[in-house]
Amino acid sequence: VRKLIAGNWKMNGLKAALAEAAKMAEMVGDGNGADVLICPPFTLIGALAEELDGSAIRVGGQDCHVVESGAHTGDISAHMIADMGGNYCIVGHSERRADHGEDDALVKQKAEAVLRAGLTPIICVGETREEREAGKAGDVVSAQLAGSLPDSGQYVVAYEPVWAIGTGLVPTLEDIAEIHTLVRSKVGSKTRILYGGSVKPSNAEEILTVANVDGALVGGASLKADDFYGIYSAI
Ligand code: PEP
């Protein structure tokens, strides 16, 4: 499958960040190497989709509500992201699971809402440090997949060990391979499985060549065009 390099800007990015994205689009060019995606905060989705129109970079959301519209103050639906020109939406990121108490059942509903809107969900799973140290990483990821994946439709899975996000810590390549092989056994050969957690230009090449790693979900290093392009060009 074609690789996907996805950037998650989290709660970062004012209007001035559009220029950084335009620089990324210029560097990526026709995107022959891989699919490229930026998920900015909601406030920038429309402007970024316009800025990147005609480029090889797609735009996505970082979260959505489970229904299309209604009395849910402060929430955003997948249909709204689609209407703004988005193509993907991340669901179940560990920061949503931790900060907003999102559980697998809710993440599954969100993934299904993303599919109904005609977008591709990127469903995040991954163990905490305690779970890894207890030897439970595989069991945790299996349970999250069983609870969070939609029953049908095309989606992307991102394996993001919670302890590797934003910390500079990365699992060994053997540990990444082990979990990705496990995920592969659950999702089949056509589903892209991304690795996420402290991916940088300096470690991207070795991570992206691990078996069953079909791309990366990148937080911090997606904010600067030079870093993000450094990861893209490692493919
Ligand atoms: C993320 O939050 O999805 C992520 C992988 O962050 P970072 O690359 O900063 O570790």
Boltz pocket constraint, residues with backbone or C-beta under 6 A from the ligand:
constraints:
  - pocket:
      binder: B
      contacts: [[A, 8], [A, 160], [A, 164], [A, 165], [A, 166], [A, 167], [A, 168], [A, 196], [A, 197], [A, 198], [A, 199], [A, 217], [A, 218], [A, 219], [A, 220], [A, 221]]
      max_distance: 6.0
